[in-house]
Amino acid sequence: MEKWLIAILLTVLILAVSIIPLYQFQLASTYVTAYEGAKAAYYGIYYNDKQYTNTQKYNASLCRFDTILQFDPDQRDTYMCNLIGETTSIFIPKVETAPSWVPWEWSRPTLDWKNPANTYEWQITDSAGNIHYYHMEEWNTVWYTSISAEWDSGPDFWRTDDEAQNRYYHGTEVWFEFDLQPVWYFEGAQSAYFAIAKIELYNVKLSGRDAGGNYVPPREGISFAPESPGSVLPIYLYPFGNEPAPGSDQITQLYYRGVALNPQYFRDKVYSYIALEDFGTHDWTYAFGMGAQGDVVTLMFKVTQFVVGEWVVKDVRQLPSEYGRMAKTGTTGWDIGKALAEWLSNPLNQLWLFFIIIVIVIIIITVLNPGVWAALLMALRRKG
């Protein structure tokens, strides 16, 4: 009986030892990518003196932040318009001949990038006289993000609360979270550690295309920050720039070969934001109707990363094709110019228009010169 009991206890112990390591790490409920390196996602929005996040919504009808942004601070179809955004991963650009569909100004700079851009090495002697060698690399990576203003109601001449009616965001901050946690794929493997050295604006695109593929020029007056290539984003240790009282998180350090990495830079997460200073929807009136258009901004950033350890699993890809959200446009009422163009596209209608023009010319001549046809008829008879 004792032998059976010992066998059962040993079996339970073996199962416990094999299962516990699987749960010793806190698993995230979602993730951006499974590659090593920095990962970007929308974190929240600062609007009207409120900090909106996935857990603090303030009764917003849209309030979702991950790799997709969905935000509407009030009711679904009234007043403030929607902010809709998306983002790429932070990836290493392939250095090759740019595809024909990539605009030169968006691709050419990355073709000259060398990775790793720089390599740094240190030699440290410990108290016992042992010499330790440390190695850090600098990598150039790319990140795109795009935001558009859209609406659920309008354009409407009779309503005063529709979302297409000149609804602009002013002094609004769109916050991002950059996940820098070391990635592990199997127990015991060495990890690489990452820090963001700089996030630099490289290119800006304001124009977009509508649902029909037509070019939509940007609205005059659209404003956001940063908007000048070469500008850098500020990097914060906490979301919304909040600085809490000193706690355990501030003294948490990552270790590489037993030496602490600077916790000011090598952290689990850091944060930054872009500002929307004059961004939203606008409408206008024309003969027999109204039109509306939403703003679009697409930003390309160069993200410089410091890497301690060997970066093995890399996200390497080509520049995306025509990246950026579509510009939402809409009309209401009857656009006489558009309707006439569509009608004239039919050859039979063109023939009818020719006959209509002839009839109109005859009527005008008859009204202005009542006797012209009788005189013309008499002249023909004399020749005959």
Protein Blocks (a to p, Z undefined) as FASTA:
>chain_A
ZZmmmmmmmmmmmmmmmmmmmmmpccdfbdfblcecdddddfbdceehiacdfklngopa
bdcddfbccddfbdfkgcjaddddddddddddddddddfklcfklmmmmmmpccdfbdcd
dddddfkopacdddddddddddddddddddfedcdfkbckbfklopacehiacdddddfb
dcdfbghiacdddddfbdcdfbdcfbdcdfkopacdddehiacddfbehiacdddfbehh
iacdddfklmgccdeehiacdfklmcfbdcdddddfbgcddddddehiacdddddddddd
ddddddedjdfbdcdddddehiacddddddedjdfklmmmmmmmpmklmmmmmmmmmmmm
mmmmmmmmmmlmmmmmmmmmmmZZ
